[in-house]
C-alpha cells in the first residue's frame, strides 16, 4: 500500500518547498532551515516531556494548540535557545515574526524550532539576515538542504518520502529529521518534520501522529537522555485533493504508511547514534501486558551494560536478563528465553544454550536483533538501540569546544 521514494524528502509532498543555508550560527556548516507550504496546513505535533523546555518549543506548541492552520516551519541548529529566560523567549518570537513578514503570512502561521547548545544567547542579527536570504532559496528541491541544516552531531542527512496508494488515488508523506545524541523517548527525543499532501482534519491528524510516534520515535534510545527541544510535527496541506476520513479504509492505509516512515526515520537516528557502530532491534515477546513489554524493551535499550557488551561483541546474556528484571515488568525469570537473531542463548528454567563463537559472530554484525521471550502472556513490543562506545564519550566531552 506504500513504497519508499528514492531520494525523497519533506518536499516530495505536493505544494511544499524548503531551503537550508549557512547564516553564521555555526562556524561553517548549514544552520538555518525553512519549510513552507503554498497552502494552509492542518498541523499536529508531539513535544518533549522534559520540564526544561526551550522557548521555540513553547511557542510552537501554543501555535498548534490555538490555530487550525500553519504554513511554515523555521529551524536553526547550533543554538538550542533553551534556559535563556525572557530574552530567549522574546528572541524566539522575533524569529517567528521576522519569518512571517518575509513570507507575507501571519505570525501564528509559523512554527519555530531550535537545536544545539543550551544556555547561549541567540545571534539575532545573523538569524534575521539568514531569514532574509533563505526565503529566496525556497524550492521544491530544497528538502535535502533543509535536512542538512538541522543537523548537529549527526553524520548523515536524514530525509525520506513514501508514496501511499489509497483506494482510488495516491498521496505522499515526506519527512526530515535530526538526532544522534540525547536520544531516549519521553516524547520523540529529536526533531522530526513530516509533510503530506493529503487533506486531514486536525484532530484526526493528531491521532494519527501520536499512534505513529508511540511505535517509532518513542521506541528508540541512544543514551537515555531526553532533550529540551524535542518535537515531531506533521503538516497536511491537501494539495493532492485527496481527503483522509476518520474510520475509513484510507485512514488505516495512511496510518500504516505514516508509522512505517516514522520507524524508518527513528531507526536512522539510532543507527547514527553518537559513536555508534551497531543498530540493534530489541524484540520483546509474550509479555503479560503491553506495558510490561514496553518496560522490558526500554530497560534493555537503555542499559549501559548491555550497550557496552554489544560494542564488545560480548554475549553477556545475564546483563539482558538483569535489565529486564529491573524494569518493573511482571514476569517469571524462569520462563524467559533469549535469542540473538535466531540463535538460542538462554532457554526456560535457566537452561544455557550459548555457543560463544556463533553468538560473537552475530554481535559483531552492524545490525542484529535481541529477542527476549518472557513466556508470560501474548503482548509484544519492539525497540531500537545502539552500542555505547569510547567515541560517544569523546564527542560529548568535547561538545562545546
N, C-alpha and C positions, 0 to 999 in steps of 0.2 A: 504493500500500500504506500510505501515511501522509498525513496532512493537518495543516496548521498550525491550531491552535486560536486563534481571535482572542481577544486579551487573556488568553492563557494564562500560567501561572506554575508555580512549583515545587509549589504546592498543587493543581494540576489533576489530579494523580495521586491516586487514592483513598487515604484513610487518612492524608494528610499535612495538617498545619496549620503556620502560620507567623505571624510578627509582626515588626514593626520599629518602634522607638521612639527618642526622644531621651533620653539618660541623662546628658549633660553632658560627654562626651569632646570633642566639637566645641562650637563656640560656639552654634550654633542648629540645625543640621541633624540628622536622624535618624542615629544612630551605633551602634545595637545591634540585631542581628537574631537570630531563633531559628527554626529549622526543626525540626519534631517529627513523628514517626510514632507512631501509636497501636499499631502492630505492630512487632516486631523486624525490622530491615532487614539483609540481606546488604549489604556495603559494599566498595567499591573506590575507590582513589584514585591519582592521579599527582601528583608533587611536584617542586619546583624542584631543579635540579642545582647551583645556586649554593652554594658552600662555606659562605657565611654564611647560616645558616638560622635563622628566627625560632623562639622557644620553642613557640608554639602548633602550628606545623607539625611539629616533632619529636614532640610528644605525639600529635597526630592520626595521624601516620604509624605510630607504635608501636601505637596503638589498633587500627587497621585490620589491622596485621600479626598481632597476637596474638588478636584476638577475631573470632568468627564473625558477631556481630550488633552493631548500634548502633541508637539510636533518636532522636538529636538532634544538631543542629549549631548551635553558638553562635558568632556572628561579631561582632566590633566593628570599626568604622572610626575613623580619627583617630589611631590609635597602633598601630604595627606590632609592638610588643613584640619587637623584634629588636636584637641587640647589647646586651642588658640583663643578661647574666650569670645567676648563680644566683637573684638576686632576681626577675628576669623569668620564669625557668622556674617558680619557685615560685608566682608570681602566676598564671601560666597554669594550673597545677594547681589553684590555689584557685578560679579561674573555673570550671573543669570540675567540681570537687567541689560548688561552690555551686549551679550549674545543675542537677546531678544530684539534689541534695537537694530542690530546689524542684519538680522534675518527678517525684520519688519513683521514680527509677530508679538503677541503679548508675553509678558514676563512669566506668567504662570503656565505657559506652554513649553517652557524649557526646564528639563531636568539637568541637574549637575552632579558630578561625581569627581572625587579626587583619590589619588593613591600615592603613597610614598612615605617619607619620613614624618613622624609625629612630632608636633610641638614647634614647628617652624612657621614663621610668618610667610604669607603668600606674596610673591613678587608681582604685585598687581599691574605695574606698568608693562612688564613683559607679557603677562597674560592678556591684557587688553590689546596690546599690539598684535599678539598672536591671534586673537579673535578677529581683529580687523582683517588679518591675512587669510585665515582659514576658511572664512565664508566664500572666498573667491576660488577655493580649491575643491569645493563640493562636487562630487562626481559619482556616477553610477559605478565607477570602477575604483572608488576610494576606500572600499572596505578593508583591504589589507593594510593600507597606510594607517587607518584608524586603529586596527588591531595592534599594529606595531607601536603606535603612540601611547597605548595604555599599559605597556609592559614596564615592569620594574626589574626584578631579578630573573624574570623569565628568560629562557634561552631560545624559545621557539614562538613564532607567531601562531596564535590560536584562532582560527577562522573556519566557519563551517556553514553549510546550507543543505537543506533537504527539500526535494520536490515531493509533495504529498498528493497522492491520487485519491480523490474523493469519489463519490458515487457517479457524478456527472461531469466533473471537471477537476482541475488541479490548482493547488495553491503552493506557496513556497514559504519555508521558515529559514531565516538566516541568523547567524549569531557570531559574536566575537567575545572573547573572554581573556582575563589575565589572572595569573595566580601561580605561585611557586613556593612561597613560604607563608607563614601564618595561616595554615590551612587545616581547619578542623571545624566540622559543622556545628553551628549554633544559629544557623540560617542557611547561608550559602558559602561563606568562607572565601569570597573572592569577588571580582567584578565580572558580571556577565550581562551582555546586552543582546536581546533577541528581537527580531523583526519578523512580521508576517504580513502578506498582502491579503489575508482573509479578513472578513468583517466579523468581529466577535464582540458581543456585549460585555461591558466592563466586569460585571460580577462573574460571568462565566469565564472570562479570560483570567481573572484572579484565581478561580478554582482550578483551571487547567494548569496554570503556572505552579501553584502550590503542590498539586499532585506530582508534577514533574520534578520539582526541586526536592521533594521528600525522597525520591528514588535515585537521585543523581548527585546534586551538589551537597545534599545533606548526608551523603554516604561516602565521603572522601576524607582522608586525613594524611597530611604530610608530617606535621609536627605537634598536633594537639593544641595549636594556638588559634584563637579567634580574633580577627582584626576589628578595628574601629570603623572601617569604611565599607564593609562588605555589603553588596547588593546584587540582586539579579532582577532585571527589568525586561518586560516584553512590550512591544508596541505593535498594534494591529491597525493598519490603515484602510483595509477594504479595497485596495486598488485592483484586485483581481475580479471584483464584482461578485465574489462567492461569499455567502454568509454561513457561518457555523452556528447551528441552533442547538440549544440545550436538549439533552437526552436523545439526540439524533444519531444515526449510524455514522454520519460525517464527524460528529463530535468525538466519537470513540476512535475513529481513524486518526483525527488530528491529535488527540491526546497521546496515542501511541507514538506518533511521529515526534511530537514535542518532547516526550520523555526520552525517546531514542537520541535526539540531537543533544539534549541536556546531558545524557550519560556520556556521549562522546566528548562533549566539552569538559565535563567533570574529570573524565579519565585523562584528558590531555593535560590537565593541571597536575594530577598526581604523577604522571609519567615525567613531567618536567619539574618535579619537586626539587627544591634546592639541594644539590649534591646527589640526587637520586640516580641509581643505576638500574633499578628494577621496579616494574609495575606489578603489584600483587593483588589478585582478586581474592577476597575473603568470603567464602560461601558458608553461611550458617544454615543447617538443615534440621528439620524435625524438632523445632523448639516448641515449648508448651504454648507460647503466645507470640504475637508479632513483636511486642515489647521485649520479651526475653531474647528473641532472635536479634533484635537491633542492639540490645545491651551487650550481647556477646560479640557481635561484629565490631561494634565501636571500640570495645575494650581491647580486642586483638589488634585492630588497625592503629590504635593509639599507643600501644605498648612499645616503649623504647627498647626493652629487652628483646621482644620479638623482632623489631625492625633492625636491630644491630645483628641479631643472629641471621636474619635474611641477608644482610650485607656480607656476612662472612660465610654464607652457604652452609651454616651450621644447622643440622636437622634437630634442633633442640625443641622437641615437641612438648616438653614439660613447661616451657615458657608460654606456649599457646594455651595449654590446658589451665595453667595458673591465671593467665589473663582472663580466660572465660570465667574462672571461678571467682574472681574479684569483681565481676561486672554487676553483680546484684541480680542476675537472672536465676530463675528457679529451674534447676535440673540436677540429676544424679550423676556425678562424675564417673561412676562405674559403668554408665550406659554410653559413654562418649566414644566415638571413633574419629580419627584424624587421618586425612589423606593429603599428600602433595600431588596435585593433579589426580591421576588415578592410582597412584602408588600408596598402598596402605602403610601407615606409620604406627598407629595405635588402634587397637580394636577393643570392644567392650570387655569389661572385667579386667581392665588394665593389661590386656594382652599385647605384648610388644611384637610388632611386625616390621620393624625398621631394618631396611637394607641401607646402610650408611652411604655406600658408594652410589647407588641409584638415587637416593634422596639428595645427596650433594650435587649430583649432575643436574637434577631438576632445579634446585635452589640457585644454581649458577646461571640459569637462563635469565634473559631480560624480562620475560613475562611468564608467570605461572600462577596457580591458584592454591590456596589453603582451604581445604574443605573439612569442616567440622560438623559432625552429626551428633546432636545432643541426645537423640533417642528418647525424647520426652513428649513429642506431640507431632504436629504436622505443619508448623509455620516456618517459613524460610526468609532469608534476608541476604543481600549482597552488599559488601563494602569494597572500597578500593584504597590501597595504601602503597607505600614505597619503602625502600630501605633507608636507614639512617647512617650517614657516612661522615668521615672526617671533613669532607668538603662542606657539609651543612654547617659545621661549627665555624669553619673559616669564613664562609660567606656572611654569617650573622655576626661574627666577631668584628668584621671589617665593614659592616653595612653602611655606617655613616661616614666612613673615611675612604 
